[in-house]
Amino acid sequence: MKQKLDIDLPNLSEYRQLLVEQGAIVPLSIVPFSNRGLLAELPPPLSGKTGWPWTLETNPLPIVMSNGLPWPKISIVTPSYNQGQFIEETIRSVLLQNYPNLEFIIFDGGSNDETQQVLEKYSPWLSFWQSKKDRGQGHAINLGFSLASGEYFGWINSDDFYLPDCFQLVATHFSKYSSDFIYGDAVNLYDSEYKISYWQGNIVLDRYLRFGGLIAAHAAFWKSSIHQPIWEKMNCNVDGELWIRLLPSKTKSHLRIPLGVYRLQPDAKTSHVNYHHLWREDDENIAAIYGLPPQPHSFVTYECVLVQRFYKSVFKSIKGSISCSLLQQCSWENQYIFVD
């Protein structure tokens, strides 16, 4: 998978310097930590909201891991624009991990809904936030990571959220193994249909990266040492293009447990008709750099389909017990129908 040299990637050091000139103080402060948990300190939950991440929190972690070393710093970036009805749930799902070494950065593109009020409400617990017009999702993510100083990176969109104990599971796995990249299973939440489904992760091999849809970005984390900027020419498929470029030759681990929730809501890029032409434009730009994806009847396509079916069938038996025990903590678990 050979990459051409004409892909226009930004210099994150230049982004960082510009933000510093505008007043950002680096390194950023970490999220306040309490061994009693943050739930009692955060603003009260919205009316009628219960369960994770409104009235429940993860158990606060000890300051050091079982091996006596400090927990590694995790940097989380959230790009945002006009998702004010959802972003508070996103923020609380990060903060209520009660992770003792966390950097949380939000770049909002100048939303004209209630987003800024939510950010101001939670500002004491944010490492950095800004609400100013930007050049889109990729630009916002790049701005965030330009300030990040964690050992491990992840991003969560402002209408998605993490599940309980996500950061502890990821940090523990990184500390025990030499993986460059960790991804988990996930949950799809169909917001307007009151349905949820379990998204089971795939086996991610380099020769399959061009197929797309292998990794849930809201359940993915990687070493900051391998990080590369988002290609800002991407309108929608910012993660799919990044994995093609970032992951070849890297060690990858699959945590077979749901780490995050993807919310399918009417304005989401994956479903709204207004984004269809932008997805096509992304496909064309990716093909111009990496070539066309494998054809439907090619050998590698058949191979990928069969390998993924086998891989998922092997681990399907653990899905039910994990999802039941974990999702019972979530506020929507008893309101939404679980579908396959």
Secondary structure as UniProt FT lines:
FT   HELIX           12..21
FT   TURN            22..23
FT   TURN            35..36
FT   TURN            39..41
FT   TURN            47..48
FT   TURN            53..55
FT   TURN            66..67
FT   STRAND          74..80
FT   TURN            84..86
FT   HELIX           87..95
FT   TURN            96..97
FT   STRAND          102..108
FT   HELIX           115..122
FT   HELIX           123..125
FT   STRAND          128..131
FT   HELIX           137..147
FT   STRAND          152..155
FT   TURN            158..159
FT   STRAND          161..162
FT   TURN            164..165
FT   HELIX           166..176
FT   STRAND          181..190
FT   TURN            191..194
FT   STRAND          195..199
FT   HELIX           206..211
FT   HELIX           217..219
FT   STRAND          220..223
FT   HELIX           224..226
FT   TURN            232..233
FT   HELIX           238..246
FT   TURN            248..249
FT   STRAND          252..264
FT   TURN            266..267
FT   TURN            269..271
FT   HELIX           273..275
FT   HELIX           276..290
FT   TURN            296..297
FT   HELIX           299..315
FT   HELIX           316..318
FT   HELIX           319..327
FT   TURN            328..329
FT   TURN            331..335
FT   STRAND          337..339
//
